[in-house]
């Protein structure tokens, strides 16, 4: 039986990172998540797994040295510190505030906690835009350089790489930067085990035996029953259709895998002001036999063949969550601002558990199996 190792997660969300790392052999002894719906989902997952973990809210209001003593750990005893701070500051989509945005500063909470705990390994997830995010001196890539330097000054060897979730069996094209800092030397990232079925870059039968074609939307959701409408009794948790009637009308006639903005044959009243070049993710259908596009917090994709948005359960499956993973919180409409995250946004913000498991197992193999 795999020995469970200790981990702490910051910005834990709905336990995407924690659930994958748990399968790889890590027990979270402390988690922190400020959003009330995400935290409630996290607590439910911990309870269902029988994991006794301290759960807190705002990581900035905690003294990590006091926390370490409360957890009865000496510096260097913690196996893994993991987390992915809010990514909007570094995202290539929309405005990039970088460190001017207070959310960007949250990334360096990982360094603050690492300094107190001196964990054997640190794992950070971020959007790939972090590679080019400017620092306060406006140097391109300066944020990542500063982050790496901070860990190096603590004695860590740092490696980072952009990984595509689909390359590791997640039915979604999702590119994210992962950084691993270790006191035991350089981390070597796992190699892809899945590829596009139409790829011409996979030569010979040797690779054919090692790699599998990408998991698709069909693989992930085709066996789900029809969703229920909001207010009806759920036959499977979080499988609820909240599509407004007007949005059903607007997506009607959009072919599988395409977006409304480019359907110039449809009436202008239906397309309205959508830009064919810029609005390619709005009113967008997924394709059955391709991986999903990256799930996003501000927009929800449409079902490949039905005139409705994806349900939260379908999004969970596209993110590689099991059906036992239940979301807590409301399912809101797709417009307007909200103080807390609704179910679709909760999933979009999460780390795919399957990719977290792959990384966790690589960390165990390289640093804990000697």
LODOVEX-518462 format. One line per 8 residues: number of its first residue (from 0); for each residue x, y, z of C-alpha. Coordinates in Angstrom, 1 decimal, m for minus. Example, Ala and Ser with C-alpha at 12.3 -4.5 7.8 and 13.67 -1.06 7.14 Angstrom:
0	12.3,m4.5,7.8 | 13.7,m1.1,7.1 $
//
This chain:
0	0.0,0.0,0.0 | 1.3,3.5,m0.9 | 2.4,5.4,2.2 | 0.4,8.7,2.5 | 2.6,11.7,2.6 | 1.7,15.1,4.1 | 0.7,18.0,1.9 | m0.7,21.5,2.3 $
8	m2.7,23.3,m0.4 | m3.3,27.0,m0.8 | m6.0,28.4,m3.0 | m7.5,24.9,m2.9 | m10.7,25.5,m4.8 | m12.9,22.5,m5.2 | m10.0,20.1,m4.5 | m9.0,19.4,m8.1 $
16	m5.3,19.5,m7.2 | m5.8,17.9,m3.8 | m7.9,15.0,m5.1 | m5.3,14.1,m7.8 | m2.4,14.4,m5.3 | m4.4,12.3,m2.8 | m4.5,9.5,m5.4 | m0.8,9.9,m5.8 $
24	m0.2,9.3,m2.1 | m0.5,12.7,m0.4 | m2.8,13.5,2.5 | m3.8,17.2,2.8 | m3.4,18.3,6.4 | m4.3,21.9,5.7 | m6.2,23.6,2.9 | m7.2,27.2,2.3 $
32	m9.9,28.5,0.1 | m11.6,31.9,0.4 | m14.7,31.4,m1.9 | m17.5,30.1,0.2 | m19.0,27.7,m2.4 | m15.6,26.3,m3.3 | m14.7,25.9,0.4 | m18.0,24.1,1.0 $
40	m17.3,21.8,m2.0 | m13.8,21.2,m0.6 | m15.0,20.3,2.8 | m17.6,17.9,1.4 | m14.8,16.1,m0.6 | m12.6,15.9,2.5 | m15.4,14.4,4.5 | m16.3,11.9,1.8 $
48	m12.7,10.8,1.7 | m12.4,10.5,5.5 | m9.6,13.1,5.5 | m9.1,15.1,8.6 | m7.7,18.4,7.4 | m7.7,21.9,8.8 | m9.6,24.2,6.4 | m9.0,28.0,6.4 $
56	m10.1,30.9,4.3 | m7.7,33.8,3.6 | m4.1,32.7,3.3 | m2.9,36.3,3.7 | m4.4,36.5,7.2 | m2.5,33.5,8.5 | 1.0,33.5,10.0 | 2.6,30.4,8.4 $
64	5.1,30.0,11.2 | 2.3,29.8,13.7 | 0.4,27.4,11.5 | 3.4,25.1,11.2 | 3.7,25.0,15.0 | m0.1,24.4,15.3 | 0.3,21.5,12.9 | 3.2,20.2,15.0 $
72	5.7,20.2,12.2 | 9.3,21.1,12.2 | 10.8,22.9,9.2 | 11.5,20.4,6.5 | 9.0,17.8,7.7 | 6.2,18.7,5.3 | 6.4,16.7,2.1 | 4.5,18.9,m0.4 $
80	3.2,22.5,m0.6 | 0.8,22.9,m3.5 | m1.4,25.6,m4.9 | m2.6,27.7,m7.8 | m3.4,31.3,m7.0 | m6.1,33.3,m9.0 | m4.8,33.5,m12.6 | m6.7,36.5,m14.0 $
88	m3.7,38.8,m13.4 | m1.5,36.7,m15.7 | m4.1,35.5,m18.2 | m3.6,36.2,m21.9 | m7.3,36.8,m22.1 | m8.5,40.3,m21.2 | m6.5,42.8,m19.3 | m3.3,41.7,m17.5 $
96	m2.7,43.4,m14.3 | 0.3,41.3,m13.3 | 1.7,42.5,m9.9 | m0.3,45.7,m10.0 | m3.3,43.6,m9.5 | m3.6,42.3,m5.9 | m4.4,38.9,m7.2 | m1.0,38.7,m8.8 $
104	0.6,39.2,m5.4 | m1.1,36.2,m4.1 | 1.3,34.0,m6.1 | 4.1,35.0,m3.7 | 2.1,33.6,m0.8 | 3.6,30.3,m2.0 | 7.0,31.6,m1.2 | 5.9,32.9,2.2 $
112	4.6,29.5,3.2 | 7.6,27.7,1.8 | 9.9,29.8,3.9 | 8.0,28.8,7.1 | 7.6,25.1,6.3 | 10.5,24.4,4.0 | 8.6,21.5,2.4 | 10.6,19.0,0.4 $
120	8.7,19.9,m2.8 | 6.6,22.8,m3.9 | 4.1,22.5,m6.8 | 2.5,25.6,m8.4 | m0.1,25.8,m11.2 | m0.6,28.9,m13.2 | m1.8,30.1,m16.6 | 0.9,30.0,m19.3 $
128	0.7,33.8,m19.4 | 2.9,33.9,m16.3 | 5.9,33.2,m18.6 | 5.6,36.7,m20.1 | 4.0,38.6,m17.2 | 5.9,41.8,m16.5 | 7.2,42.7,m13.1 | 6.8,46.1,m11.4 $
136	9.8,47.2,m13.4 | 7.9,46.3,m16.5 | 10.4,43.6,m17.5 | 8.7,40.9,m19.6 | 8.7,37.6,m17.8 | 9.9,39.4,m14.6 | 7.2,37.9,m12.4 | 8.4,34.3,m13.1 $
144	12.0,35.3,m12.8 | 11.3,36.9,m9.3 | 9.4,33.8,m8.2 | 12.2,31.4,m9.3 | 14.8,33.6,m7.6 | 12.8,33.7,m4.3 | 12.7,29.9,m4.3 | 16.4,29.6,m5.2 $
152	17.3,31.8,m2.3 | 15.6,29.3,0.0 | 17.7,26.5,m1.5 | 15.3,25.1,m4.0 | 16.0,23.8,m7.5 | 13.2,25.1,m9.8 | 11.8,23.5,m12.9 | 8.7,24.7,m14.9 $
160	6.9,23.6,m18.0 | 3.6,24.3,m19.8 | 1.6,21.1,m19.9 | m1.5,20.3,m22.0 | m4.1,18.4,m20.0 | m5.2,16.4,m23.1 | m1.7,15.0,m23.4 | m2.3,13.1,m20.1 $
168	m5.8,11.7,m20.7 | m8.0,14.7,m19.7 | m10.7,15.3,m22.4 | m9.8,19.0,m22.6 | m7.3,21.2,m24.4 | m6.0,23.1,m21.4 | m2.5,24.6,m21.3 | m1.2,25.5,m17.9 $
176	2.2,26.3,m16.5 | 3.4,24.1,m13.7 | 6.4,24.9,m11.5 | 8.1,22.4,m9.2 | 10.7,23.5,m6.6 | 12.6,20.8,m4.8 | 15.2,20.6,m2.1 | 16.4,17.3,m3.7 $
184	17.4,18.5,m7.1 | 15.8,19.1,m10.6 | 12.4,17.8,m11.3 | 11.8,16.2,m14.8 | 8.2,16.6,m16.0 | 6.3,13.5,m17.2 | 6.1,13.0,m21.0 | 2.7,13.0,m22.8 $
192	0.9,9.6,m23.1 | m1.9,10.8,m25.4 | m1.9,12.5,m28.8 | m4.2,13.8,m31.5 | m5.5,10.8,m33.5 | m4.7,12.8,m36.7 | m1.2,13.7,m35.6 | 1.6,13.0,m38.1 $
200	4.3,13.7,m35.4 | 4.1,10.2,m33.9 | 6.6,8.1,m35.9 | 6.6,4.3,m35.8 | 5.0,1.6,m33.9 | 7.2,2.1,m30.8 | 5.3,5.3,m30.0 | 2.0,3.9,m31.0 $
208	2.4,1.4,m28.1 | 3.1,4.1,m25.6 | 0.6,6.7,m26.7 | m3.2,6.8,m27.0 | m5.5,9.1,m29.0 | m6.9,12.1,m27.1 | m9.9,11.5,m25.0 | m12.9,13.3,m26.5 $
216	m16.1,15.0,m25.4 | m17.9,11.9,m26.5 | m15.7,9.7,m24.3 | m16.5,12.0,m21.4 | m20.2,12.7,m21.5 | m22.0,10.5,m24.0 | m23.4,8.1,m21.4 | m24.9,10.8,m19.1 $
224	m28.7,10.8,m18.9 | m30.8,13.9,m20.0 | m30.3,16.7,m17.6 | m33.1,18.0,m15.4 | m34.2,21.6,m15.4 | m33.5,23.9,m12.5 | m35.8,23.2,m9.6 | m36.4,19.6,m10.6 $
232	m35.1,16.6,m8.7 | m31.6,15.6,m9.9 | m31.0,12.1,m11.1 | m27.2,12.7,m11.0 | m25.7,15.5,m8.9 | m25.0,18.8,m10.7 | m26.5,17.6,m14.0 | m28.8,20.6,m14.4 $
240	m29.8,22.5,m17.5 | m30.0,26.3,m16.9 | m30.1,27.5,m20.5 | m32.5,30.5,m21.0 | m35.0,30.1,m23.8 | m33.4,33.0,m25.8 | m30.0,31.3,m25.7 | m31.5,28.1,m27.0 $
248	m32.9,30.1,m29.9 | m29.6,31.8,m30.6 | m27.5,28.5,m30.7 | m30.1,26.8,m33.0 | m28.5,26.2,m36.4 | m24.9,26.4,m35.2 | m23.1,23.3,m36.4 | m21.1,21.0,m34.1 $
256	m17.7,22.4,m33.2 | m18.5,25.9,m34.5 | m19.5,29.3,m33.1 | m22.5,31.5,m33.8 | m20.4,34.5,m34.8 | m19.2,32.8,m38.0 | m22.6,31.6,m39.2 | m23.1,34.4,m41.6 $
264	m26.1,32.6,m43.2 | m28.1,33.0,m40.0 | m30.2,36.1,m39.4 | m28.5,39.2,m38.1 | m31.0,39.3,m35.2 | m29.7,35.9,m34.1 | m26.0,36.8,m34.5 | m26.4,40.3,m33.2 $
272	m23.1,42.1,m32.6 | m20.8,39.0,m32.3 | m17.5,39.5,m34.1 | m16.5,36.6,m36.4 | m12.8,37.1,m35.6 | m13.0,37.9,m31.8 | m16.1,36.1,m30.5 | m15.1,32.5,m31.4 $
280	m15.8,31.1,m27.9 | m19.1,32.8,m27.3 | m22.2,30.7,m28.3 | m19.7,27.9,m29.2 | m20.6,24.3,m29.6 | m18.1,21.6,m28.7 | m17.3,18.8,m31.1 | m18.2,15.2,m30.1 $
288	m15.0,13.6,m31.4 | m12.5,16.2,m30.2 | m11.3,17.2,m26.7 | m13.2,20.1,m25.2 | m11.8,23.6,m25.5 | m10.4,25.1,m22.3 | m13.3,25.6,m19.9 | m13.5,29.2,m18.9 $
296	m15.1,31.1,m16.0 | m16.9,33.7,m17.9 | m18.4,31.6,m20.7 | m20.0,28.2,m20.9 | m19.8,26.1,m24.0 | m22.8,24.5,m25.7 | m23.6,20.8,m25.9 | m22.3,19.3,m29.3 $
304	m25.8,18.4,m30.5 | m28.4,19.9,m28.2 | m29.5,23.5,m27.9 | m28.3,24.0,m24.4 | m25.3,24.9,m22.3 | m23.2,22.1,m20.8 | m24.3,21.2,m17.3 | m21.9,21.5,m14.4 $
312	m21.7,17.7,m14.3 | m20.6,17.6,m17.9 | m18.0,20.2,m17.2 | m16.8,18.1,m14.2 | m16.4,15.1,m16.5 | m14.5,17.2,m19.1 | m12.2,18.2,m16.2 | m11.7,14.5,m15.2 $
320	m13.6,14.7,m11.9 | m15.4,11.6,m10.8 | m19.2,11.6,m10.5 | m18.7,11.2,m6.7 | m17.3,14.8,m6.7 | m20.3,17.0,m5.8 | m20.4,20.8,m6.2 | m22.0,23.0,m3.6 $
328	m23.5,26.3,m4.5 | m25.8,27.9,m7.0 | m26.0,27.6,m10.7 | m26.3,31.1,m11.9 | m27.2,32.7,m15.3 | m24.4,33.6,m17.6 | m24.6,37.3,m17.2 | m24.0,39.8,m14.4 $
336	m21.3,39.9,m11.7 | m21.5,37.7,m8.6 | m19.6,37.8,m5.3 | m19.2,34.0,m5.1 | m18.4,31.4,m7.7 | m21.3,29.5,m9.3 | m20.9,25.8,m10.3 | m19.6,26.4,m13.8 $
344	m16.9,28.8,m12.6 | m15.9,26.5,m9.8 | m15.0,23.8,m12.3 | m13.3,26.2,m14.8 | m11.0,27.4,m12.0 | m9.9,23.9,m10.9 | m6.8,21.9,m11.7 | m7.9,18.7,m13.6 $
352	m7.5,15.9,m11.0 | m6.0,13.4,m13.5 | m3.2,15.8,m14.4 | m2.6,16.5,m10.7 | m2.4,12.7,m10.1 | 0.2,12.3,m12.9 | 2.3,15.1,m11.5 | 2.0,13.8,m8.0 $
360	3.1,10.3,m9.0 | 6.1,11.8,m10.8 | 7.0,13.7,m7.7 | 6.8,10.6,m5.6 | 8.9,8.6,m8.0 | 11.6,11.2,m8.3 | 11.8,12.4,m4.7 | 10.2,9.9,m2.3 $
368	11.1,6.5,m3.7 | 14.8,6.5,m3.0 $
//
